[in-house]
């Protein structure tokens, strides 16, 4: 189905520039003969490597051309459902398509099985496009499910990010900071980078302070990622100072005290100068001498 939809865009679409890139990405996500795909705004932004406004303009142009329809507008965590009307029932030359399957698929929501999907005739395109899932900048809403259910074996780097974060997840829970860890794979990688740089204790301490200062209880781990985890400094690898093997206290720093002998030159009443143990570096000796 994807190849048919892609073939239609390449050969029959009148779109240009970013609008064509958006239609190609929608076609690439089509999995049924209904030529429908459910996509969020962040998905389109990532695929097009473009800003929110650029994606919005591209979708609007495609709607005006009649080459894209919004079957269902976004609602809450559910992304919008798009359709390529020209690709419905379309087949490349030499491909075999079951006409009954094509007809049946046009009435089926690809994410709801046999549940009929909306026709989109009552959907306001402007309202639908503006109402799509938030870009998540400053928002805790994430339209994607937990990566443990979506990460493919062909993406080991994302799976590694998830595994690296597990000590942090346990430490946060043990500290009483219970939040949702439903995030994009890219967020897992971002947090894993902070774990390796700053360390779990620093991240838990920051989250505890941020939770106490927040007006509302944080519900998602991304709240802390965007709120300051990225800015945590690297964990210090400098070991604590070791005690002196000689048992001597550190040098007092007095300008008249010799740092090696720990003695000071003192002048008596007759103007004669002599060396005496520094009372700061040798407090015990000084007390005994005073006694």
C-alpha positions, 0 to 999 in steps of 0.5 A: 500500500505504501508503494502505491501511495508513494507512486501516486504522489510522485506521478500525479501530485501537483504539489511543490517544495515542502508541500510535496515533502509532506505528502511523500511522508504521509504516503510513506506511512500509509499501510492500508488501501484507504490511503490513510495514516495517523501522524502527529505534528512532531512526526511531520516536523521531524520528517521534514526537518522543518519548523511548526509554521513550515509544516502547517503551511505545507499541510494547508497547501496540500488541503487546498490542492485537494491532495490531502484530507483530514479524516479525524482531527487530533484530540488529546493524545490522539494524532490526526488521521490523514488521507490521500484521496487520489491514492485510494484504490490507486495501483501501480502498473503491474500490481494486483489490487483486490477491488473489494479490499480497496472498497472495504479499506476506505471505510476502515480506520487503520488504527481501529480495526473494523470501526468506521472512521469519520469522513472528514466532511464536517472537519474544519481544515484550519481548526484541524491543523491548528489543533494537532498534537502539541510540539511538546515545547513546554508541554508534558503531553507525549503522543507516543507510547512507551518505547519498550513497546515500540523500539525495533531490534534494528535500532539498538542505539535507542534501546541502549538509551532506554537501558541506560536510564533504568537506574535513574527510573528506579532511583526516582521511584525510590525517592518518591518521585513517581512520574510517567516515563512515556517518551519519544526514543529521542528523549530517552537518548537525551536523558541517557546522555545526562545520566552518563555525564551528570550521574543519577544522584545529581539528577534525582536531587535536582528532580526532588528540588524541582518537584518541591518548587513546582506549582503543580505535581510533575506528571512526566519525566520530560518535565525535569528534562526540559526544566534543567536536567540538560544543564546539569554539570558533569559529575566530579571525578576528582577524589577527595583529599587524602589525609597526610601520611605523616599525620601533620595538619595542613600548613597554616599559611602564615607568612613567617611559618616555614612550610617545611620545618613549620617553624617561625623566627621570633625576636626576644627582648634582647633583639636576638632572633631564634626559631620556634615551632609554629603555634598554629602548625603545632598546637599541641606543642604550643599548649605544652610550651605555654604550660 
